[in-house]
Amino acid sequence: MAGAGCRADLAELLKHELMDSGFRVSYFKSGRKAFQKLKSSPPDAIVLDILLEEGEMDGWAILRELKGSADLNEIPVFVSTALDEREKGISLGAKDYLVKPYKPSQLSKVIMHTLLSNGKQGQILIPQAFHGENKG
């Protein structure tokens, strides 16, 4: 079982991979803070970890809220998690569901393909278990 440190390491790899691919990345360790941010400034895509901080809004709740919102339901959501529940994620509206561990470049390629086909520029929001927050 991976600990929080392992998740943070993968999160950093994903962040750098996405930034190296030309995406602008905002990430949050709190599901609630991430959801507040995306309501005020909707990103082009969301990378979502189902396993967010205990006691917080988890990834399933964020996915349900997003897909139930007329203003936000068109944002593609890419689940990146250790929880192997792909069928549930796709049925709730995730565009793709990647189970850790996987190569960070795999996530970049999936997002790039989706955004280019939608004519988007690539502002990504990642509510995931990170150690720091970057709201830039």
C-alpha positions as CSV (number, residue, x, y, z in Angstrom):
1,M,0.0,0.0,0.0
2,A,1.4,3.4,-1.0
3,G,1.8,6.0,1.6
4,A,1.1,9.8,1.3
5,G,4.8,10.4,0.5
6,C,4.5,8.1,-2.6
7,R,1.4,9.8,-3.8
8,A,3.1,13.2,-3.4
9,D,6.1,12.0,-5.4
10,L,3.8,10.8,-8.2
11,A,1.9,14.0,-8.0
12,E,5.1,16.0,-8.5
13,L,6.0,13.8,-11.5
14,L,2.6,14.4,-13.0
15,K,2.7,18.1,-12.4
16,H,6.2,18.4,-14.1
17,E,5.2,16.1,-17.0
18,L,2.1,18.2,-17.7
19,M,4.0,21.5,-17.4
20,D,6.8,20.2,-19.6
21,S,4.0,19.3,-22.2
22,G,2.9,23.0,-22.1
23,F,0.0,22.8,-19.7
24,R,-0.7,25.4,-17.1
25,V,-1.3,23.4,-13.8
26,S,-3.0,24.4,-10.6
27,Y,-3.1,21.8,-7.9
28,F,-4.7,21.4,-4.6
29,K,-4.5,18.9,-1.7
30,S,-8.1,19.7,-0.6
31,G,-11.0,18.5,-2.7
32,R,-13.2,21.3,-1.4
33,K,-10.6,24.0,-2.2
34,A,-10.2,22.6,-5.7
35,F,-13.9,22.6,-6.3
36,Q,-14.3,26.2,-5.1
37,K,-11.4,27.2,-7.5
38,L,-12.9,25.4,-10.5
39,K,-16.3,27.0,-10.0
40,S,-14.7,30.5,-10.1
41,S,-12.2,29.7,-12.8
42,P,-13.1,26.6,-14.8
43,P,-10.1,24.8,-16.2
44,D,-9.9,23.0,-19.6
45,A,-9.5,19.7,-17.9
46,I,-9.3,18.1,-14.4
47,V,-7.0,15.4,-13.2
48,L,-8.7,13.9,-10.2
49,D,-7.5,11.5,-7.5
50,I,-10.4,9.6,-5.9
51,L,-8.4,9.3,-2.6
52,L,-8.2,12.9,-1.3
53,E,-7.6,14.0,2.3
54,E,-9.7,12.2,4.9
55,G,-12.7,14.2,6.1
56,E,-12.6,16.3,2.9
57,M,-14.7,16.1,-0.3
58,D,-13.4,13.0,-2.0
59,G,-12.9,12.4,-5.7
60,W,-16.3,10.6,-6.2
61,A,-18.1,13.6,-4.7
62,I,-16.2,16.0,-6.9
63,L,-17.0,13.9,-10.0
64,R,-20.7,13.8,-9.1
65,E,-20.8,17.5,-8.4
66,L,-19.1,18.3,-11.7
67,K,-21.2,16.1,-13.9
68,G,-24.4,17.4,-12.1
69,S,-23.5,21.0,-12.8
70,A,-24.8,22.6,-16.0
71,D,-21.9,25.0,-16.0
72,L,-19.1,22.4,-15.3
73,N,-20.3,19.1,-16.8
74,E,-18.4,19.6,-20.1
75,I,-15.0,19.8,-18.5
76,P,-13.2,16.5,-19.2
77,V,-12.1,14.7,-16.0
78,F,-9.2,12.3,-16.0
79,V,-9.0,10.1,-12.9
80,S,-5.5,9.3,-11.7
81,T,-5.8,7.0,-8.7
82,A,-4.6,3.9,-7.0
83,L,-8.2,2.8,-6.6
84,D,-9.1,0.3,-9.3
85,E,-12.7,1.2,-10.0
86,R,-12.6,2.2,-13.6
87,E,-16.1,1.1,-14.4
88,K,-17.5,3.3,-11.7
89,G,-15.4,6.3,-12.7
90,I,-16.4,6.0,-16.4
91,S,-20.1,5.5,-15.5
92,L,-19.9,8.7,-13.4
93,G,-18.6,10.7,-16.3
94,A,-14.8,10.5,-16.3
95,K,-13.2,10.9,-19.7
96,D,-10.5,8.4,-18.8
97,Y,-9.5,6.4,-15.7
98,L,-5.8,5.6,-15.1
99,V,-4.8,3.3,-12.3
100,K,-1.4,4.1,-10.6
101,P,1.3,3.3,-11.2
102,Y,1.5,4.4,-14.9
103,K,3.9,6.5,-16.9
104,P,3.3,10.2,-16.4
105,S,3.6,10.7,-20.2
106,Q,0.5,8.5,-20.6
107,L,-1.6,11.0,-18.8
108,S,-0.2,13.9,-20.8
109,K,-0.9,12.1,-24.1
110,V,-4.5,11.4,-23.2
111,I,-5.2,15.0,-22.0
112,M,-3.4,16.5,-25.0
113,H,-5.5,14.4,-27.5
114,T,-8.7,15.3,-25.7
115,L,-8.0,19.0,-25.5
116,L,-6.8,19.4,-29.0
117,S,-9.9,17.7,-30.3
118,N,-11.9,20.1,-28.2
119,G,-9.9,23.2,-29.3
120,K,-8.7,24.0,-25.8
121,Q,-5.3,25.5,-24.7
122,G,-4.5,23.3,-21.7
123,Q,-5.3,24.8,-18.3
124,I,-5.3,21.8,-15.9
125,L,-6.6,21.7,-12.4
126,I,-5.5,18.8,-10.2
127,P,-7.2,18.1,-6.9
128,Q,-4.9,15.4,-5.6
129,A,-3.0,14.6,-2.5
130,F,-0.1,17.1,-2.8
131,H,2.0,18.5,0.0
132,G,1.8,22.1,-1.2
133,E,-0.7,24.2,-3.0
134,N,0.0,26.3,-6.0
135,K,-2.9,28.6,-6.9
136,G,-1.1,30.2,-9.9
